[in-house]
């Protein structure tokens, strides 16, 4: 705008009110860069999460494929093979199951021998397990549901593989979550006490070096006949119908 009469000379050119101020442009650019950086971080976090999930699935698949059931050393140096009679793999030779003598999470003494005359399912779990142990517990519950009233004729014993992490409280919570309170004996003990049972059943139990809160351990379910013979084994991803089928057969042995 030119200087007119009565107007003092302008010392600078007037700015269009619609034109952005330089500082506004800088702030807008910074916000755009910040938004882009936040987007990159979200995408990276998502990719890392997906990679983590994929890794867990790979490990879980390996554990659940049942490969350990044929390669893992079994109690009594037994071998396992398919049978036309049982749904699970049958052990040979058939010998008495290794003893179990521990206390449950309520402090009550429990032995395998006290269930003589009844079929017993034995497994090894820990309450903070993120995948395999919850699966075993869930499938055992489904097996009991299939059996109906006959489920009272088969006992389930779970032995802890985590003497430090498994406590009466965590076990009580685990059983409640899986609706197994009063339906499964969950046995605890010191590392030395549990170690005797692990050794007898050839069950490995060691902390995962990369994830110390996790425990690497054998993940089988063992079928003990009414006469006390270790008779069958099942992988962690067993079908509830398979054990439901075998329980009456174990009761007759």
SERO-4910 file (N, C-alpha, C, O; in steps of 0.05 Angstrom, whole numbers):
BEGIN
 pado doro    nc1    nc2    nc3   cac1   cac2   cac3    cc1    cc2    cc3    oc1    oc2    oc3
  Unk    A     17    -24      0      0      0      0     18     24      0     37     26     15
  Unk    A     11     44    -18     28     68    -20     21     87      3     -1     87     13
  Unk    A     41    104     10     36    124     30     18    146     20     23    156     -2
  Unk    A     -1    153     35    -19    175     26    -16    198     45     -2    197     65
  Unk    A    -30    219     37    -29    243     54    -39    237     82    -60    224     85
  Unk    A    -25    246    101    -33    242    129    -25    215    140    -27    210    164
  Unk    A    -14    197    123     -5    172    132     25    172    135     39    181    117
  Unk    A     36    163    157     65    162    160     76    141    141     63    121    135
  Unk    A    100    145    132    112    126    113    115     99    127    122     97    151
  Unk    A    109     78    112    111     50    123    140     42    124    155     47    105
  Unk    A    148     29    146    176     20    148    179     -8    138    201    -17    133
  Unk    A    156    -23    134    157    -50    123    132    -56    107    112    -43    111
  Unk    A    134    -75     91    111    -83     74     90    -97     91     97   -114    107
  Unk    A     65    -89     87     44   -102    103     40   -131     94     43   -137     70
  Unk    A     34   -149    113     31   -178    108      2   -184    103    -17   -174    116
  Unk    A     -2   -202     83    -29   -211     78    -39   -227    102    -25   -246    111
  Unk    A    -62   -220    114    -71   -235    137    -75   -265    133    -74   -280    152
  Unk    A    -79   -273    107    -83   -301    101    -57   -316     98    -56   -341     99
  Unk    A    -35   -302     96     -9   -315     91      1   -326    118     -1   -313    139
  Unk    A     12   -351    118     21   -363    142     46   -350    152     63   -341    137
  Unk    A     49   -348    179     73   -338    191     94   -359    190     88   -383    191
  Unk    A    119   -351    188    141   -370    186    141   -389    209    146   -413    206
  Unk    A    136   -378    234    136   -396    257    114   -416    256    118   -439    264
  Unk    A     91   -408    245     69   -427    242     76   -450    223     70   -473    228
  Unk    A     90   -443    202     99   -464    182    118   -483    196    116   -507    192
  Unk    A    137   -472    211    156   -490    225    142   -509    244    149   -532    245
  Unk    A    123   -498    259    109   -515    279     93   -537    264     93   -560    273
  Unk    A     80   -529    242     65   -549    227     83   -571    216     76   -595    216
  Unk    A    107   -563    206    125   -582    195    135   -601    217    137   -625    213
  Unk    A    140   -590    241    149   -607    263    127   -626    271    133   -650    277
  Unk    A    102   -617    271     80   -635    278     78   -658    258     73   -681    265
  Unk    A     81   -650    232     80   -671    211    102   -692    214     97   -716    212
  Unk    A    126   -682    220    148   -701    224    143   -718    249    148   -742    248
  Unk    A    132   -706    270    126   -721    294    105   -742    289    108   -765    299
  Unk    A     84   -735    274     64   -754    267     75   -777    251     68   -801    256
  Unk    A     92   -771    232    104   -792    215    122   -810    232    121   -835    228
  Unk    A    137   -799    251    154   -815    268    138   -833    286    144   -856    290
  Unk    A    116   -822    297     98   -838    314     86   -861    298     83   -883    308
  Unk    A     79   -855    273     68   -876    256     88   -898    251     82   -922    252
  Unk    A    114   -890    247    135   -910    242    138   -927    267    142   -952    266
  Unk    A    138   -914    291    141   -930    315    118   -949    320    122   -972    328
  Unk    A     93   -940    313     70   -959    316     73   -982    298     68  -1005    305
  Unk    A     82   -977    273     85   -999    254    107  -1018    263    104  -1043    260
  Unk    A    129  -1007    274    151  -1024    284    142  -1041    307    148  -1065    309
  Unk    A    127  -1028    326    116  -1043    349     98  -1066    340     99  -1088    351
  Unk    A     81  -1061    320     63  -1081    310     79  -1104    297     73  -1128    302
  Unk    A    100  -1097    282    116  -1118    269    130  -1135    290    131  -1160    287
  Unk    A    141  -1122    310    155  -1137    331    135  -1155    346    142  -1178    353
  Unk    A    111  -1145    351     91  -1161    365     83  -1186    348     81  -1208    358
  Unk    A     80  -1181    322     73  -1203    304     96  -1224    303     91  -1248    302
  Unk    A    121  -1213    303    144  -1231    302    145  -1248    328    151  -1272    327
  Unk    A    139  -1235    351    138  -1249    376    117  -1271    376    122  -1293    386
  Unk    A     94  -1264    366     72  -1284    365     80  -1307    347     74  -1330    354
  Unk    A     92  -1301    325    100  -1322    306    121  -1340    319    119  -1365    316
  Unk    A    139  -1328    334    160  -1345    348    147  -1363    368    154  -1387    370
  Unk    A    127  -1353    383    114  -1370    403     99  -1392    389     99  -1415    399
  Unk    A     86  -1386    367     71  -1407    352     89  -1429    342     82  -1452    342
  Unk    A    113  -1421    333    132  -1441    323    141  -1459    346    141  -1484    343
  Unk    A    147  -1447    369    155  -1464    392    132  -1482    401    136  -1505    407
  Unk    A    109  -1470    402     85  -1486    411     80  -1509    392     73  -1531    400
  Unk    A     83  -1504    366     78  -1525    346     98  -1548    350     90  -1571    348
  Unk    A    123  -1541    355    143  -1562    359    136  -1578    384    138  -1603    384
  Unk    A    127  -1564    405    121  -1578    430     96  -1596    427     95  -1618    438
  Unk    A     77  -1586    411     52  -1601    409     51  -1622    388     32  -1638    386
  Unk    A     72  -1623    372     72  -1643    350     75  -1672    360     73  -1691    345
  Unk    A     80  -1674    386     83  -1700    397    110  -1713    391    114  -1737    397
  Unk    A    129  -1698    380    155  -1709    373    169  -1720    398    182  -1740    398
  Unk    A    165  -1705    421    177  -1713    446    167  -1740    455    182  -1754    470
  Unk    A    143  -1748    448    131  -1772    458    146  -1796    447    146  -1817    460
  Unk    A    159  -1794    423    174  -1817    412    204  -1815    418    217  -1835    420
  Unk    A    214  -1790    421    243  -1787    425    250  -1783    454    273  -1789    462
  Unk    A    231  -1774    471    237  -1769    499    241  -1796    513    227  -1815    508
  Unk    A    261  -1796    531    265  -1820    547    242  -1824    566    233  -1805    578
  Unk    A    233  -1848    568    209  -1854    584    216  -1870    609    237  -1883    610
  Unk    A    199  -1869    630    205  -1884    654    208  -1914    648    195  -1924    630
  Unk    A    224  -1927    664    229  -1956    662    242  -1963    635    241  -1986    626
  Unk    A    254  -1943    622    267  -1947    596    247  -1959    576    255  -1975    559
  Unk    A    222  -1952    578    201  -1963    561    202  -1950    534    213  -1929    530
  Unk    A    190  -1964    514    186  -1953    488    156  -1950    483    140  -1964    496
  Unk    A    148  -1933    465    120  -1928    460    113  -1935    431    129  -1930    413
  Unk    A     89  -1946    427     81  -1954    400     50  -1952    399     36  -1953    419
  Unk    A     40  -1948    374     12  -1948    370     -1  -1975    376     12  -1996    373
  Unk    A    -26  -1974    384    -40  -1999    391    -68  -1998    378    -79  -1977    374
  Unk    A    -78  -2022    371   -104  -2023    359   -126  -2021    380   -149  -2016    374
  Unk    A   -118  -2024    405   -138  -2023    427   -140  -1996    440   -162  -1986    445
  Unk    A   -117  -1983    445   -116  -1957    458   -113  -1935    438   -101  -1938    417
  Unk    A   -124  -1912    445   -121  -1888    428    -93  -1875    432    -82  -1864    414
  Unk    A    -83  -1877    457    -57  -1867    463    -36  -1888    455    -42  -1910    448
  Unk    A    -10  -1879    457     12  -1898    452     15  -1916    476     14  -1907    499
  Unk    A     20  -1941    471     23  -1961    493     52  -1966    498     68  -1969    480
  Unk    A     60  -1967    524     87  -1971    532     94  -2001    533     77  -2018    539
  Unk    A    119  -2007    528    129  -2034    531    158  -2033    541    174  -2018    530
  Unk    A    165  -2049    560    147  -2067    575    129  -2052    595    135  -2030    603
  Unk    A    108  -2065    603     90  -2054    623    101  -2059    651    103  -2082    659
  Unk    A    108  -2038    664    119  -2040    691    106  -2021    710     93  -2002    701
  Unk    A    109  -2025    736     96  -2007    755    105  -1978    750    129  -1973    745
  Unk    A     87  -1959    753     94  -1931    750    112  -1922    772    109  -1932    795
  Unk    A    131  -1904    767    148  -1894    788    131  -1882    811    110  -1871    805
  Unk    A    141  -1883    835    125  -1873    858    123  -1843    857    140  -1829    846
  Unk    A    102  -1833    869     98  -1804    873     89  -1801    902     70  -1814    911
  Unk    A    103  -1784    917     96  -1779    945    103  -1750    952    126  -1744    959
  Unk    A     83  -1733    950     86  -1704    954     62  -1693    968     43  -1708    975
  Unk    A     61  -1667    973     38  -1654    984     24  -1637    963     37  -1625    946
  Unk    A     -2  -1635    965    -17  -1619    946    -16  -1590    955     -4  -1583    976
  Unk    A    -28  -1572    941    -27  -1543    947    -42  -1536    973    -39  -1514    983
  Unk    A    -57  -1556    983    -71  -1552   1009    -55  -1563   1032    -63  -1561   1055
  Unk    A    -31  -1574   1026    -14  -1585   1047    -20  -1614   1054    -10  -1624   1074
  Unk    A    -37  -1627   1038    -45  -1655   1044    -26  -1674   1029    -20  -1670   1005
  Unk    A    -18  -1695   1042      0  -1714   1029    -16  -1730   1008    -38  -1739   1013
  Unk    A     -3  -1734    985    -15  -1749    963      5  -1768    953     28  -1760    947
  Unk    A     -2  -1793    950     16  -1813    937      1  -1826    914    -23  -1828    914
  Unk    A     17  -1835    895      5  -1850    873     -7  -1876    883    -28  -1885    872
  Unk    A      6  -1889    902     -3  -1915    913    -31  -1914    925    -45  -1934    925
  Unk    A    -39  -1890    936    -65  -1889    949    -88  -1892    929   -111  -1896    937
  Unk    A    -82  -1890    903   -103  -1893    883   -102  -1920    869   -112  -1924    847
  Unk    A    -89  -1939    883    -88  -1966    872   -117  -1977    868   -134  -1973    885
  Unk    A   -121  -1989    845   -148  -1999    838   -163  -1979    820   -185  -1986    811
  Unk    A   -152  -1955    816   -164  -1936    798   -144  -1927    777   -120  -1926    782
  Unk    A   -154  -1921    753   -136  -1909    733   -128  -1881    741   -144  -1866    753
  Unk    A   -103  -1874    735    -93  -1848    743    -79  -1835    718    -65  -1849    703
  Unk    A    -84  -1810    715    -70  -1794    694    -50  -1776    708    -57  -1761    726
  Unk    A    -25  -1777    699     -3  -1762    712      8  -1742    691     13  -1750    668
  Unk    A     12  -1717    699     24  -1698    681     41  -1679    698     40  -1679    722
  Unk    A     56  -1662    684     75  -1643    698     70  -1615    687     73  -1611    663
  Unk    A     62  -1597    705     54  -1570    696     67  -1548    713     81  -1554    733
  Unk    A     64  -1523    705     70  -1501    723     50  -1478    717     42  -1475    694
  Unk    A     43  -1463    737     20  -1445    735     25  -1421    718      6  -1409    707
  Unk    A     51  -1412    714     56  -1389    698     62  -1396    668     69  -1379    652
  Unk    A     58  -1421    662     63  -1430    634     44  -1415    615     20  -1414    620
  Unk    A     54  -1404    593     37  -1388    576     21  -1404    555      3  -1393    543
  Unk    A     28  -1429    550     15  -1442    528      8  -1472    533    -15  -1479    534
  Unk    A     29  -1489    536     24  -1518    536      8  -1526    561    -11  -1542    559
  Unk    A     16  -1516    585      3  -1525    610    -27  -1518    610    -44  -1534    617
  Unk    A    -34  -1493    603    -63  -1487    602    -78  -1505    582   -101  -1512    587
  Unk    A    -65  -1511    560    -77  -1529    540    -83  -1557    552   -104  -1568    549
  Unk    A    -63  -1568    566    -66  -1594    579    -89  -1593    599   -107  -1610    599
  Unk    A    -89  -1572    616   -111  -1570    636   -138  -1568    623   -157  -1580    632
  Unk    A   -140  -1552    602   -165  -1548    589   -175  -1574    576   -199  -1581    578
  Unk    A   -157  -1589    564   -165  -1614    551   -171  -1636    571   -189  -1653    567
  Unk    A   -158  -1635    594   -165  -1654    616   -193  -1649    626   -208  -1667    632
  Unk    A   -200  -1623    628   -227  -1616    637   -247  -1625    616   -269  -1636    623
  Unk    A   -241  -1622    591   -259  -1630    569   -262  -1661    569   -284  -1671    564
  Unk    A   -240  -1675    576   -242  -1704    578   -260  -1712    600   -277  -1731    597
  Unk    A   -259  -1699    623   -276  -1705    645   -306  -1700    638   -323  -1715    645
  Unk    A   -310  -1678    623   -337  -1672    615   -348  -1694    597   -372  -1701    599
  Unk    A   -331  -1704    579   -340  -1726    561   -347  -1751    577   -366  -1765    571
  Unk    A   -332  -1757    598   -337  -1781    614   -362  -1779    631   -374  -1799    638
  Unk    A   -370  -1754    638   -393  -1750    655   -388  -1761    682   -367  -1758    694
  Unk    A   -408  -1775    694   -405  -1786    721   -381  -1805    724   -370  -1808    746
  Unk    A   -373  -1818    702   -351  -1837    703   -324  -1823    708   -305  -1836    714
  Unk    A   -324  -1796    705   -299  -1781    710   -290  -1784    739   -266  -1781    745
  Unk    A   -309  -1791    757   -302  -1794    785   -284  -1819    789   -272  -1822    811
  Unk    A   -283  -1836    769   -269  -1861    772   -240  -1859    762   -225  -1879    763
  Unk    A   -232  -1836    753   -204  -1832    744   -192  -1808    759   -205  -1787    760
  Unk    A   -169  -1812    769   -155  -1791    784   -134  -1777    767   -121  -1790    751
  Unk    A   -132  -1751    770   -112  -1736    755    -92  -1724    775   -100  -1711    795
  Unk    A    -67  -1729    770    -45  -1718    787    -27  -1701    770    -17  -1710    750
  Unk    A    -24  -1676    778     -5  -1658    765     18  -1652    785     13  -1644    807
  Unk    A     42  -1655    775     66  -1650    792     79  -1624    782     83  -1621    758
  Unk    A     84  -1606    800     97  -1580    792    125  -1584    781    140  -1601    790
  Unk    A    132  -1568    761    159  -1567    751    172  -1540    757    193  -1533    746
  Unk    A    159  -1524    774    168  -1498    781    166  -1494    811    147  -1481    821
  Unk    A    185  -1505    827    183  -1503    856    183  -1475    867    172  -1470    889
  Unk    A    195  -1456    853    195  -1428    862    170  -1413    854    159  -1398    871
  Unk    A    161  -1417    830    138  -1401    820    111  -1412    828     92  -1397    830
  Unk    A    109  -1438    832     84  -1451    840     80  -1449    870     96  -1461    885
  Unk    A     60  -1434    879     54  -1431    907     25  -1440    911     10  -1442    892
  Unk    A     17  -1444    936    -11  -1451    941    -30  -1431    929    -51  -1439    918
  Unk    A    -23  -1405    929    -41  -1385    917    -42  -1388    887    -64  -1388    875
  Unk    A    -19  -1389    874    -19  -1391    844    -32  -1416    835    -46  -1417    814
  Unk    A    -28  -1438    850    -41  -1463    842    -71  -1461    846    -87  -1470    828
  Unk    A    -80  -1450    868   -109  -1446    872   -121  -1430    850   -143  -1436    841
  Unk    A   -108  -1409    842   -118  -1392    820   -119  -1407    794   -138  -1405    779
  Unk    A    -98  -1422    788    -96  -1438    764   -119  -1458    762   -132  -1461    741
  Unk    A   -123  -1473    784   -145  -1493    784   -172  -1480    781   -189  -1490    767
  Unk    A   -175  -1457    794   -201  -1443    792   -206  -1433    763   -228  -1436    753
  Unk    A   -186  -1422    751   -189  -1411    723   -197  -1434    704   -213  -1430    686
  Unk    A   -185  -1458    708   -190  -1480    690   -212  -1499    700   -216  -1521    689
  Unk    A   -227  -1490    720   -249  -1505    731   -240  -1533    739   -254  -1553    734
  Unk    A   -216  -1535    752   -206  -1561    760   -203  -1563    790   -191  -1582    800
  Unk    A   -214  -1544    805   -213  -1546    834   -228  -1571    844   -251  -1574    837
  Unk    A   -214  -1587    859   -226  -1612    868   -228  -1634    847   -238  -1656    852
  Unk    A   -217  -1628    824   -218  -1648    802   -190  -1657    793   -187  -1674    776
  Unk    A   -170  -1645    806   -142  -1652    799   -125  -1647    823   -127  -1626    836
  Unk    A   -108  -1666    830    -88  -1662    851    -64  -1648    839    -51  -1657    820
  Unk    A    -58  -1624    850    -34  -1609    840    -14  -1609    863    -18  -1598    884
  Unk    A      9  -1623    858     28  -1628    879     52  -1609    878     62  -1602    856
  Unk    A     60  -1600    901     82  -1581    904    105  -1593    920    102  -1615    931
  Unk    A    127  -1578    922    149  -1587    938    173  -1569    933    173  -1552    916
  Unk    A    194  -1575    948    220  -1561    943    233  -1572    918    224  -1592    907
  Unk    A    254  -1559    909    268  -1569    885    278  -1597    890    278  -1614    872
  Unk    A    288  -1602    914    298  -1629    920    276  -1649    921    279  -1671    910
  Unk    A    253  -1642    934    231  -1661    935    219  -1667    908    215  -1690    901
  Unk    A    215  -1646    892    204  -1650    865    225  -1664    847    217  -1680    830
  Unk    A    250  -1658    852    271  -1669    835    271  -1699    835    277  -1712    815
  Unk    A    265  -1712    858    264  -1741    859    243  -1752    840    247  -1772    827
  Unk    A    220  -1738    840    198  -1747    822    205  -1742    793    200  -1759    776
  Unk    A    217  -1718    787    225  -1712    759    244  -1734    749    241  -1743    726
  Unk    A    263  -1741    766    284  -1761    758    271  -1788    752    278  -1801    732
  Unk    A    253  -1796    770    240  -1822    766    223  -1824    741    221  -1845    729
  Unk    A    211  -1801    734    193  -1800    711    207  -1789    686    195  -1785    665
  Unk    A    233  -1784    688    249  -1773    665    237  -1747    655    234  -1744    631
  Unk    A    230  -1730    673    218  -1705    666    239  -1683    669    249  -1678    691
  Unk    A    246  -1669    647    265  -1647    648    251  -1622    658    227  -1617    652
  Unk    A    265  -1606    674    254  -1581    684    277  -1561    687    293  -1564    705
  Unk    A    278  -1541    670    299  -1521    672    288  -1494    662    270  -1493    645
  Unk    A    299  -1473    673    291  -1446    666    299  -1440    637    321  -1448    628
  Unk    A    282  -1426    623    288  -1417    596    308  -1394    599    302  -1373    612
  Unk    A    331  -1397    586    353  -1376    589    344  -1349    579    351  -1329    591
  Unk    A    328  -1348    558    320  -1322    547    296  -1311    561    292  -1286    561
  Unk    A    280  -1328    574    256  -1319    589    256  -1334    615    242  -1354    618
  Unk    A    270  -1323    636    273  -1337    661    247  -1344    675    246  -1362    692
  Unk    A    225  -1329    668    200  -1335    681    186  -1360    670    167  -1371    682
  Unk    A    197  -1370    647    186  -1394    635    203  -1418    642    227  -1416    649
  Unk    A    191  -1442    641    205  -1467    648    203  -1486    624    181  -1492    614
  Unk    A    226  -1496    615    226  -1516    594    223  -1543    607    238  -1550    625
  Unk    A    203  -1558    599    198  -1584    612    184  -1603    593    173  -1595    572
  Unk    A    183  -1629    601    169  -1649    585    139  -1644    588    129  -1635    608
  Unk    A    125  -1649    566     97  -1643    565     80  -1666    556     68  -1666    534
  Unk    A     80  -1687    571     65  -1711    565     44  -1716    587     46  -1705    609
  Unk    A     24  -1732    580      5  -1742    599      9  -1772    600      9  -1785    579
  Unk    A     11  -1783    624     17  -1812    627     -8  -1826    638    -21  -1816    656
  Unk    A    -15  -1849    626    -38  -1864    636    -28  -1888    653    -13  -1905    643
  Unk    A    -37  -1889    678    -30  -1910    696    -54  -1928    700    -76  -1918    706
  Unk    A    -51  -1954    696    -74  -1972    698    -82  -1976    727    -68  -1968    746
  Unk    A   -105  -1988    731   -115  -1993    758    -96  -2011    774    -96  -2011    799
  Unk    A    -80  -2027    760    -61  -2045    774    -35  -2031    779    -16  -2043    790
  Unk    A    -33  -2005    772     -9  -1989    778     12  -1990    756     34  -1980    761
  Unk    A      6  -2001    733     26  -2003    711     25  -1978    694      3  -1968    687
  Unk    A     48  -1968    688     50  -1945    669     44  -1956    641     60  -1971    630
  Unk    A     21  -1949    630     10  -1963    607     10  -1946    581     17  -1956    560
  Unk    A      2  -1921    583     -1  -1904    559     11  -1877    562     16  -1868    585
  Unk    A     17  -1864    540     25  -1836    540     10  -1821    519      1  -1832    499
  Unk    A      7  -1794    524     -8  -1777    505      8  -1751    502     20  -1741    522
  Unk    A      8  -1739    478     22  -1714    474      6  -1691    487    -17  -1694    495
  Unk    A     19  -1668    489      6  -1645    502    -20  -1637    488    -38  -1627    500
  Unk    A    -21  -1641    462    -44  -1633    446    -63  -1657    441    -76  -1659    421
  Unk    A    -65  -1674    461    -82  -1698    459   -111  -1690    454   -119  -1668    462
  Unk    A   -126  -1707    442   -154  -1703    439   -169  -1714    464   -164  -1737    472
  Unk    A   -186  -1697    476   -200  -1707    500   -214  -1734    495   -216  -1750    513
  Unk    A   -224  -1738    471   -239  -1762    465   -220  -1787    467   -229  -1809    473
  Unk    A   -194  -1783    461   -175  -1805    462   -172  -1816    490   -173  -1840    495
  Unk    A   -167  -1797    509   -164  -1807    537   -191  -1817    548   -191  -1836    563
  Unk    A   -213  -1803    541   -239  -1813    549   -244  -1842    540   -256  -1858    554
  Unk    A   -234  -1848    516   -236  -1875    505   -219  -1895    521   -227  -1917    526
  Unk    A   -195  -1886    530   -176  -1904    542   -181  -1908    572   -173  -1929    583
  Unk    A   -194  -1890    585   -198  -1892    614   -212  -1918    622   -202  -1932    641
  Unk    A   -233  -1927    610   -245  -1953    617   -226  -1976    613   -227  -1996    627
  Unk    A   -209  -1974    592   -190  -1996    587   -169  -1996    609   -160  -2017    618
  Unk    A   -160  -1972    617   -140  -1971    639   -152  -1982    665   -138  -1994    682
  Unk    A   -178  -1978    669   -191  -1987    693   -192  -2018    695   -194  -2030    716
  Unk    A   -190  -2031    671   -192  -2061    670   -165  -2074    672   -163  -2098    675
  Unk    A   -143  -2058    670   -116  -2070    670   -105  -2073    697    -82  -2083    700
***
